[in-house]
Amino acid sequence: MTVLIDKYARPRHPEKAHKPDTKILRKPAWIRVKAPTSKGFARTSKIVRDKGLVTVCQEAACPNIGECWEKAHATFMILGDTCTRACAFCNIKTGLPAPVNQEEVGHVADAVVEMGLKHVVITSVDRDDLSDGGAMHFVNVIKEIRKKSPATTIEILTPDFLRKTGAAEMVIDAKPDVFNHNLETVPRLYLSIRPGARYYHSLRLLERVKERDPSQFTKSGLMVGLGESKQEVMQVMDDMRIAGIDFLTIGQYLQPTRKHAAVERFVTPDEFKAYATIARAKGFLMVSATPLTRSSYHADSDFAQLRNARQKKLQQNNR
């Protein structure tokens, strides 16, 4: 069979094309997953495809896609499939995005209804090209889901809205149930891993959510295995708690291609357990720390536990 290759096709990561290849470490047994083959996976895939939607599950090459899609849990990525940033860890396509598709708002809400989602996670690419960073699109998606599926709880995983005055406030005022923004890594590694972002701006974004609407749950995540130290991770935990963040996720960084940042090491399951123990002791309402943890992994069941944890804490404080 002859395979035709379009030599003029745009590379997925043009900014990384001329970088030297990095070494890819062999994955340990605890990080390997099976290829998705279930009927549930096929059904979710069909809904996503038929409605012309983009998911971070596919674009970020999430290792949990088989498990999640089998249960009809997909994380919808709005504002297109092309990001204006070029983070060293991310597999999402980079470049100049297409204009915002306003029909996406209804398609996402319809998919939520068709999949029967009790809890949905909505994320997006970074849209530095838009005056509001895509904030109003988030607001419209939240409103449409509320209209078509009022019982569904909504979790958003947003960009940082850097230099977009008033954008974060628009999204906060739309009252999602969970406002998530990932810090991703420790401050020392931002220049090499997340060069388009600013650590303290991201931290302040989550703090502003709590100041403006204390009822909203806030959530943030870290990748480990990029060369950070345990002490640095614990310092980030402290920063998060000062900002009032409720829910912390920690997962193993996995290298998408040889042009991306290298995995410095695979953190062991026992180390993840230790991080979870430390984080709970620091006061997080909810912690998920395993090699395969991702921001939206088990988000539906985690949200139920998060609400229960808050209620339990309130009851203890009222005694």
C-alpha positions in Angstrom: 0.0 0.0 0.0 1.3 3.4 -0.9 1.0 6.1 1.7 0.8 9.7 0.4 2.4 12.4 2.6 1.6 16.0 2.0 5.0 17.7 2.2 3.2 21.1 2.5 1.2 20.1 5.5 1.8 22.4 8.5 3.6 20.7 11.4 1.7 20.4 14.6 4.4 22.2 16.6 6.4 24.4 14.1 8.1 26.3 16.9 9.7 23.0 18.0 10.7 21.6 14.6 14.3 22.7 14.8 14.9 21.8 18.4 17.2 18.9 19.1 15.6 15.6 19.9 15.4 14.8 23.6 15.8 11.3 25.1 12.5 9.4 25.8 12.7 7.3 28.9 11.1 3.8 28.9 7.8 3.9 30.8 7.6 1.9 34.0 4.9 -0.7 34.4 2.7 1.6 36.6 2.4 4.2 33.8 1.3 1.9 31.0 -2.3 1.8 29.8 -4.2 -0.4 27.3 -5.4 0.9 23.9 -9.1 1.8 24.0 -11.4 -0.7 22.3 -14.8 -0.7 24.2 -18.2 0.0 22.8 -18.6 2.9 25.3 -15.4 4.4 23.9 -16.8 4.1 20.3 -20.1 5.7 21.3 -18.4 8.7 22.9 -16.1 9.1 20.0 -19.1 9.1 17.6 -20.9 11.9 19.6 -17.7 14.0 19.7 -17.1 13.5 15.9 -20.8 14.0 14.8 -21.0 17.3 16.7 -17.7 18.5 15.4 -16.3 19.0 18.9 -12.7 19.1 20.1 -11.6 17.3 23.3 -8.4 17.8 25.3 -8.5 14.0 25.7 -7.5 13.6 22.1 -5.5 16.8 21.5 -3.3 16.4 24.6 -2.9 12.6 24.1 -4.3 11.8 27.5 -3.4 8.3 28.7 -6.8 7.9 30.4 -8.9 8.4 27.3 -9.9 4.8 27.1 -11.1 4.6 30.6 -12.9 7.9 30.6 -14.6 7.7 27.2 -15.9 4.2 28.0 -17.8 5.9 30.9 -18.9 8.8 28.6 -16.6 11.3 30.4 -15.0 13.6 27.9 -13.4 17.0 28.5 -14.5 19.4 25.8 -12.0 21.9 24.5 -13.6 25.1 23.2 -12.3 28.0 21.1 -10.8 25.7 18.5 -7.9 23.3 18.4 -5.0 25.7 17.9 -3.2 27.4 20.8 -1.4 30.8 20.7 1.1 29.6 23.3 4.0 27.1 22.8 4.5 25.4 26.2 7.3 22.9 26.2 5.1 20.1 27.7 1.9 20.4 25.7 0.8 18.4 22.7 -1.9 20.8 21.6 -1.3 22.3 18.1 0.2 25.8 18.1 -0.2 28.6 15.7 -2.7 31.3 14.6 -6.2 30.0 15.5 -9.3 30.2 13.2 -12.1 32.6 14.1 -14.3 31.5 17.0 -17.1 29.2 16.0 -20.2 30.5 17.8 -22.1 27.3 16.9 -19.8 25.4 19.2 -21.7 26.8 22.2 -24.9 24.8 21.3 -23.0 21.8 20.1 -21.2 21.4 23.5 -24.5 21.7 25.4 -26.2 19.2 23.1 -23.3 16.7 23.7 -23.7 17.2 27.5 -27.4 16.2 27.1 -26.8 13.3 24.7 -24.1 11.9 26.9 -26.2 12.3 30.1 -23.3 14.0 31.9 -23.9 14.8 35.6 -20.7 16.7 35.7 -18.8 18.2 32.7 -15.4 19.7 32.3 -14.9 22.5 29.8 -11.4 23.7 28.9 -9.8 25.7 26.1 -6.7 26.6 24.2 -5.0 29.9 25.0 -6.4 32.6 22.8 -4.1 35.5 23.2 -5.3 36.8 19.8 -8.8 37.6 21.3 -9.4 40.9 23.3 -11.0 38.9 26.1 -8.9 35.7 25.8 -12.1 33.8 25.0 -13.8 34.7 28.3 -17.2 35.5 26.8 -17.2 32.2 24.9 -16.7 30.4 28.3 -19.6 32.4 29.7 -21.9 31.5 26.7 -21.0 27.8 27.0 -21.8 27.8 30.7 -25.1 29.5 30.2 -26.1 27.2 27.4 -25.3 24.1 29.5 -27.3 25.5 32.4 -30.3 26.1 30.0 -30.2 22.6 28.4 -29.0 20.5 31.3 -29.7 22.4 34.5 -28.8 19.5 36.8 -25.3 19.2 35.3 -22.5 20.6 37.5 -19.9 22.5 35.5 -16.1 22.6 35.9 -14.0 24.9 33.9 -10.3 24.6 33.2 -9.3 28.1 32.0 -6.3 29.8 30.4 -4.6 32.5 32.6 -6.3 35.5 30.8 -2.9 37.2 31.0 -3.2 40.9 30.1 -7.0 40.6 29.5 -8.5 43.1 31.9 -11.9 42.0 33.2 -11.9 38.7 31.5 -11.5 36.5 34.5 -14.2 38.4 36.3 -16.6 37.7 33.5 -16.0 34.0 33.8 -16.2 34.0 37.6 -19.5 35.8 37.5 -20.9 33.0 35.2 -20.7 30.9 38.4 -19.2 27.6 37.3 -19.2 25.0 40.1 -15.5 24.5 39.9 -12.9 27.0 38.6 -9.7 25.2 37.7 -6.5 26.7 36.4 -3.3 24.7 36.4 0.0 26.1 37.7 1.6 23.1 36.0 5.0 23.3 37.5 7.2 25.0 40.1 8.3 28.7 39.6 11.9 27.9 38.8 10.9 25.9 35.7 8.4 28.4 34.2 10.9 30.0 31.8 11.7 26.6 30.2 8.4 24.7 30.6 5.6 27.4 30.5 7.4 30.5 29.0 4.2 32.3 28.0 2.8 32.3 31.5 3.7 33.9 34.8 3.5 31.8 38.0 2.3 34.6 40.3 -0.3 35.8 37.8 -1.8 32.2 37.7 -1.8 32.0 41.4 -3.4 35.4 41.8 -6.1 34.4 39.2 -7.3 31.6 41.5 -7.1 33.8 44.6 -9.4 36.3 42.8 -12.0 33.6 42.2 -12.2 33.1 46.0 -12.3 36.8 46.7 -15.1 37.4 44.2 -17.2 34.3 44.9 -16.2 32.2 48.0 -18.8 29.6 47.1 -16.9 28.5 44.0 -14.5 25.6 44.4 -11.0 26.3 43.1 -8.7 23.7 41.7 -5.2 23.5 40.3 -2.7 20.9 39.1 0.9 20.1 38.9 3.0 17.8 36.7 6.0 16.1 38.3 9.0 14.4 36.7 10.3 17.6 35.1 13.3 18.1 37.5 11.5 19.8 40.3 12.4 19.0 43.9 10.2 17.8 46.7 10.8 21.0 48.6 9.7 23.1 45.6 6.5 21.1 45.2 5.7 21.6 48.9 6.3 25.3 48.5 3.8 25.4 45.7 1.3 23.6 47.9 1.8 26.3 50.5 1.3 29.1 47.9 -1.9 27.4 46.8 -3.3 27.1 50.3 -2.6 30.8 50.9 -4.6 31.5 47.7 -7.4 29.4 49.1 -7.3 26.6 46.5 -9.5 23.7 47.5 -8.5 20.9 45.2 -5.0 19.8 44.2 -4.1 17.3 41.4 -0.6 16.0 40.9 0.3 13.7 38.0 3.3 12.3 36.1 4.5 14.4 33.1 4.6 12.3 30.0 6.6 13.5 27.0 4.4 13.8 23.8 7.3 13.8 21.3 11.1 14.0 21.2 10.8 17.7 20.6 9.1 18.4 23.9 10.6 18.8 27.3 12.2 15.6 28.5 11.0 13.5 31.4 13.7 13.8 34.0 12.4 10.8 35.9 9.3 8.8 36.7 8.0 9.5 40.1 7.0 6.4 42.0 3.5 5.5 43.3 4.8 5.7 46.8 6.1 9.2 46.2 2.7 10.2 44.9 1.1 8.8 48.1 3.5 10.9 50.2 2.6 14.0 48.2 -1.1 13.3 48.8 -0.5 12.9 52.6 1.4 16.1 52.8 -1.2 18.0 50.8 -4.1 16.8 53.0 -2.1 17.8 56.0 -1.7 21.3 54.5 -5.5 21.6 54.4 -6.7 20.9 50.8 -10.3 19.7 50.8 -9.5 17.2 48.0 -6.3 15.7 46.7 -5.7 13.5 43.7 -2.1 12.4 43.3 -1.2 9.4 41.2 1.0 8.8 38.2 -2.0 8.9 35.8 -3.8 11.8 37.5 -4.9 14.5 35.1 -7.0 17.6 35.8 -10.3 16.1 34.7 -9.6 12.5 35.6 -12.5 11.1 37.7 -13.8 14.7 37.9 -17.4 13.7 38.4 -16.8 11.5 41.4 -14.1 13.8 42.7 -16.6 16.7 42.7 -19.1 14.7 44.8 -16.3 14.1 47.3 -15.3 17.7 47.2 -18.8 18.9 48.1 -18.9 16.3 50.9 -15.6 17.4 52.3 -16.7 21.1 52.4 -19.9 20.1 54.2 -18.0 18.0 56.7 -15.6 20.9 57.4 -18.5 23.4 57.8 -20.2 21.0 60.3 -16.9 20.7 62.3 -16.5 24.5 62.4 -20.0 25.0 63.6 -19.6 22.6 66.6 
